């Protein structure tokens, strides 16, 4: 970096030295604050009058002012040193995590921040290795940016103190408090438009106090930021949910007694979405609100059933056309809750299921901008997948589920290299934006489709060209017919209904129990 601070620099930093310095500075600060009584004791008595008395008072005031300023400066330097020590400790811990990740995958991190292959054998596909290498570079770049911020802030406090630019008022104890507040380091903002890897490195590099400060003062920094742990996103988004509910209600209250304006009508609709989110979150103790956004025409949200941070297996459902938060979230989450239960019973492992409603109002399948929206939203979904993996030390087995128009969006997301998705199931799909599984960055033997009888949307795939065809060459076609494992699936909306063959098949894929799936044409 142009600042001269590199990974090699961070490796040389010793927070213990800062902690020792802070201890020494505290002794000097305490000695200064103990002079309060002495200053008061040598103040000229009020009974003394005349020129000499005035001169003495002037001299005393100057000494007292200098004492207050010096106390404030010493306290500021101590506060900055303590904060810097905590920040450097967290920074070095984050660097160690990045180095461990690199080493485990056959890479090393150089002092100059370069990422090089160690030559060790790994079972990672080449595309995934290249993606991980880029993620490691993002993490390293973020650590260097964070280090520069710590260094710049500490240097500024030291300069201000040396130039007598830190003032104190009142008693020496008050001056010390004022100096401590002036010297505290601010939390480094997250990377602008940061990739999931950079976001993960930023959060990992923050101290516990800094993380708490972000959650209290800037939940918007982390609520929708991919690469941040799910538990953190959940806490932040619940705070934002409360704030947004109040903001929308204030809009409505301000226009009481008048014909509702378009702004009021929109606020009412978004309050319905908030009510739906709250209802969904209340359905279990382990729900997580992983995304919450009302900036678009329609509210967007992602809710998990189960802890995404600790689950062995994670499934993300992108539902179809006409799905909205206020009308559909609770029902989709119920289906995913059933799916989770079945997958956990089948696998004996921890499973988390996510309902992701992350796009604005859907166009019709035949509208001109249908593909454009799928591509744009697919990019958002891709980063959501990447964020799940980036936020964790060990990646879960990640399954992408796409229903109806959501299968088109999912297909767009899966075209990107190294997204870390292990399985994909597309059902009720007019086509995943490609005609061959080789164009999807998922193991070719782990892409599945399900088609129900009398599904008008899946049948509509035949109306499209191969750019978005109904058939997906190379995919494993799973059954939706009546079987020993469940009833037949009919129509477009019942693929995830408990007790259906299609639901059994999808839950088996999520569970990693591919031997239990029923293929198309089989009746078990």
N, C-alpha and C positions, 0 to 999 in steps of 0.2 A: 504494500500500500504506500501511497505517497507520504503518509505520516511517518513512515519508518517503523511502524509497529507491525510486526509479523507474528506468525505462530512461534517462531524462535524466541521472539521477545517475551511472549506470554509464558513460555516454558521457563524463562529465567526469573519471572516475577515471583516474589516470595511474600505472601500475605502476612507471614509471621513477623517480618521486619516492620510492616505497617502497624501491626498490633503492638509491637514493642514500643514503637515511636508514640503511639496513642497513649500508652501507659505513662511514658515519661512526660508527655504534654499535659496529661491529667494532673500530675503532681504540681506542675507550674500553675495550671489554672486554679487549682484548689488554694495554693498559696496566695494567689492574687485575690480571690474572693474573700479570703480570711482577713484582708486588709480593710474591709468595710468599717469595722469598729475603730481602727486606727485613724482612718480618714475623718470619721465623725469626731473622734476625740481631739484632733488637732485643728479643728475648724475654729477660727477666731470667735470669741464670745460676742454676743450681740451688744453687750454693754460697752465694748471697746469701740470708740468712735474716733474719727479723724483720718488724716491722710495715710498714716502708717497702717491703721486698721483697714482702710480701703485697699491698700496695696497688698496687705496680708491676705485679705479675702480673695483678691484677684489671683494671687499666686496659688492659693488653695484650690480655687475653682479650676485653674489650668491643670494642676496636678491630678485633681479628681477626674477631670475630663480625659486626660491622658491615660489614667488608670482604667477608666471604663472602656475606652477604645482598645487599649492593650488587652484587657480581659476578654473583650468581644473577639478580638483577632485570634487570641490563643484558643478560645473555645471553638471558633469557626474552623481553625486548622485541625483541632482534635476531632470534631465531628466529621470533617471531610476525610480524615485519615481512617477513622473507624468505618465509615461507609465504603471507602475504597478497599479496605481489607476484606470486608464482607463480599464486595463485588468481585474482587480478584479471586477469592476462594471459590465462589460459584462459577466464575469464568473458567478457572482451571479444572474444576470438576466436569464442566461441560466439555472442555477440550479432551479430557480423559475419556468421556463417553464416546466422543467422535472418533478418537484414536482406536478405542476398543471395537467400535463398529467397523471401522476401516480394516483393522487387522483380521477380524473374523471373516471378512469377505475377500481377503486377499489383496488389500491395498495398504499403503502407508502414507502418512502425512508428513511432508517435508517442512523444515524450518521456514521455507519461503511460502508455505501454503500449498505447494504442489501436491497433487494426488497421483501416485504412481502404483503400478501393479507390482506385487512382491514376487510373482511367479508361482505362488502356491496354487495347487489344484483346487478348484471349486466346482460345484455342480450348478452354478448359476448360468442361465442362458446369456448369450452375448449381449442382447438388447437390454436385459435387466442389469447386467454389469455396467453398461454405459450409463444407464439411468442412475444407478447408485453412485457412480463416479461423479456425475453432475451434482447429485444431492450432497455428496461429501464436500464438493467444492463450494456449494451454497452455504453449507454449515460453517466451513472454514472462513469464508468471506464474512459471514455474520459475526463470528467470534472476533475477527480482527476489527470489524466496525465497532463492536461493543467495547473492545479494549481501548480503542481510540477515544470513545466517549468517556470512559472512566478516567483515562489519562488527562484529557482536555479539562474535565470538570475539576479534578484535583489540582491541576496546574493553575487554573483560574483562581481558586480559593487562596492558594499560596501567593500568587501575584497580588491579589487584592489585599491580603494581610500585610505583605511587605511594603505596599504603597499607602498604607494607612487608609484604605478605602472601606473598611468595615467599622462601623460606629456602634457604640453602646450608650444606653440612657438609664437613668435611675440609679439603683444600687449596683454594686459590682456583681452581685448574684443575678440581678436582672440583665446586666450587660452580658454575662456569661450565657444566659438563656437565649438572648437575642443573637449572640454570635453563633451558638450551636444551630439555631434555625437557619441562619444565613449560610452556614458552611455545609449543610447537608447536601449530598449529591442527589440530583433528580434521576428518576428512572429513565433509562434509554428507551426511546420510542421503538416500536417494532419496525422491521424493515418495510419500506414502502413497496407495496405490491410484491411482498416476499413470497417465494416458493415455499412449499411445506417444509422442506429441509431447513431453510433459513429461519422460518418461523419457529421450528422446533428448537434450533440452536439458540435463538434469542431467549425463548422462555426458559430453557435449561440453564442459561447463563445468569439468570436473575437470582438474587438472594431471596430467602423466604419473606423478609420484610418488603422487598420490592414487589414480589408477586402479590402479596396482600394489598399493597398500595394500588397496584393495577386493578385488582378486582373491586376495590372500594371506589376508586376515582376514575378509572377508565375501562369499565367492562366492555365497552365497544371495541377496544383494541383486540380482544381475544374471543369474543362470543362466536364470531363467524370465521375465525382465522384458522385455516387448515394447517395442521401440524401441531396444534395445541392439544394437550390431553383432554379427553372427553369430559372428565369431572370438572375441569376448569371451565370449559366452554359452557357446560350446564349451569354452573353457578353464575357465570357472567350473564348468560341469556335469561335466566330467571329474574335477575336484577333489571335487565333491559325490558323484559316483559312487563314488569310493574311500572316502569317509567313510561313506556309507550301507551299502556292502558290509561294512565293519568293524562297524558298529552292528548290522546284522542277524545277522552271524556271532556276535557276542557274545551276542545273545539266545539263539541256538541252543546255544552252548557252555555257557551258565549252566544249562541244563536237561538236560545230558547224563546219561543213565542213568535218566531218568524218561520216562513216557509223554508224548509231545509235547502241549503245550498248544495252544489255538487260536492264541496269539501266535506260537508256534514254527512251526506249520503255515503261517501267513501269511508269516512271515519266509522260510521255505523257498521259497514261491512267488515272492516278490519277488526272492530271490537268483537264481532262474531267469531273471527278467526282466533283471537286471543282467548275467548271463552272455550273454543274447541281445544286449543292447546292445553289450557288449564285442566279441562276435563280429562284429557288423555294422560297428562302427567299424574293425575290423582289416581289412576288405575293401578298403580304399583309403586313399591318403594324404590325400585331400581330403574326408574325411567330417567333418561337424560335428554335435555333439550340441546341438540348439537348445532342447530341453526335457527335463527329467528330474524326475519327481515320484513319490514312493511314499506320499504322505499318504493317498490314497484306497484303496479296497479292492484295486484293481488298479493296477500301476505304469503310468505314462504317460510317453511319450517322443516326441520328434520328431528325426529324423536326416536330414541332407541329404547328397546326393551332389553335390559341387561347392560352391564358395564363394558363399554367398548374398550376401555383401557386394559382390562384383565381377561377378557373372553379369549378362549382358544380359537373360536370360530366366529366370524362376523359376516352377516348377510345384509346387503343394502338393497332395498326395494325402491325402484323408480316406477311409480304407477302411471296410469295412462291418461288419455285425453279427458278433459272435463273434470279432472281431479283437482279439488281445492282444499285448502286447509280447513275452512269452516264447515264444509259439507262432508269431507271424506277422511280426514286425518284419523279420527277416533275409530272408524270402521276398519281402515287399513291397519292401524296399530293392533286392533283386536286380532286380525288375521295373522299378523306377524308374531304376536304373542303366542298363539297356538303353534305356529311354525317353530318358534324357539323351543317350546316345551317338547315337541316331537323330536326335534333335532338333538336336544340334550338327552332325552331318553334313549335315542338310538346310538349316540356316540359316547355317552358317559362323560362328556366334557362340557366346559362352560361355553355357552353360545349367547351372542347378542345379536338382535335383529333391529334394523333401522328402516324407518319409513322416511324417504327423502322426497319432499315436494319443493323442488328448488327452481321452478320456472314460473314465468308469468303466464298470462292467459293463453291457452292453447289455440293455435289455428286449426282449421279442419285438415284432415289428412291430404285433401286434394288442393289446398290453398297454396299459392305460389311461395309464400315464405315459410312453409312447414319445414323444409329441409334446413333453412337458415337458422330457425329457432332451435332445431335439434342439434345443429353443430355448435351453436353458442352455448346452449345448456349442457351439451355433452362435455364441453371444456370445463364448465363448473363442476360437473359430476366427477370428471377425471381427477381434478384437484382434491375433491372430497375423498375419493379412494386413496390417493397418495397421502393425504393428511392423516388418515387412520394409521397407515404404516409408519409414517415419519414420526408420529407422536409417541411411538412405542419402541422399547428396546428390542423386543422380539415381535416380528410380524405375525398377525393371526392368519389363519386360513380364511381368505376373503372371497366371498361369493357375490357376484353382481346379479341381481334379479331385475328383469325388465318386463313390464306388462304393457301391452297395447302400444300407444305412442311412446311410452317409457322405454320400450324395447328399441325404438329408433334412437332415442337419446342415449341409452346404454350402449348401443352399437357404436355411436360416434365416440363416446368416451373410451371404449375399448380399442379404438384404432391407434391410440397413442402408446408409444413404446414404454416398457418398464413401469406400468401403472401398478403392478403388484397384485393384480386380481388373479386368483387361482382357479375359479370356476365361474361360469356364466350360464344362466338359465333364462331363455327368452320365451315368453308365452303369450298367446293371443296377439301375436305380432304381425304387423303388415310388412315387416322386414327390418333388419338391423342396420340398414344403410350400406350393406355389402351383400354379396351373394356367395362368399366363400369364407370359411373360418380362418383360412390362412391370412386374411387381412385383419384379423383381430389379434391383439397382443395378449392372448390367453392360450395356455396349452391346448392344442387342437383336440385332444381327447377329453377335454373338460368343458366343452361348449355343448349345451343342450337346448333343445326346443320342445315345446309342448303345444299341441293344437287340439282344441275341443270340437266336437260336432256342433254345427250350427253357430259357429263363431264368425259373424259377418266381417269383423275387422281383419282377422287372419285370412279369411277368404279374399279380402280386398287386395291382399298382396299381389295377386295375379294381375292386377290392373297396372302395376308399376313395372318399370324397366328393371334390368338386372342391377341397376345402381341401388335400388332398394326393393329387392324382390321378396316374395313371400317365402321362398325356399332358401335354406342356408346350407350350401353344399359342404359336406364334411362334418356337420353337426350330428350329435347323437339324438335321435328323435325318441322322446319319451311318451308313454301312453297316457291318454286321458280317458280310456275306456273303463268299463266296469271290470273289476278284478277282485281277487281275494283280499287285497289291501284297501279297497275303497270303491265307492260308487263312481259311475261315469260322470265326467264333467261335460256339461252342455251349455252352449252360449258363451258369451264373452267375459262374464264377470265372476265366475265361480272357481277359478283355477286354485285359489288359496283357501277354499272352503274346507273346514275340518271334515275328514271322512271321505274326501274325494281321492281318487287314484292320482290325479295330478298333484294334489297337495302332498301326498305320500312321497311321490317322486321328487318334488322340489325339496322337501325337508330332508330326504335321504342324501341329496347332493350337498346341501348345507352341512349335514352331519359328517360328510366324508365317507358315507356308506354306499359307494357306487354299486356294490354287489346287490344291494337291496332294491335298486330301481327296476321298474317294469318298462321294457322297451315297447315302442309302437308295434302293434300287431300281436304282442304277447298278452295272454290273459292270466298268467301265473298259475 
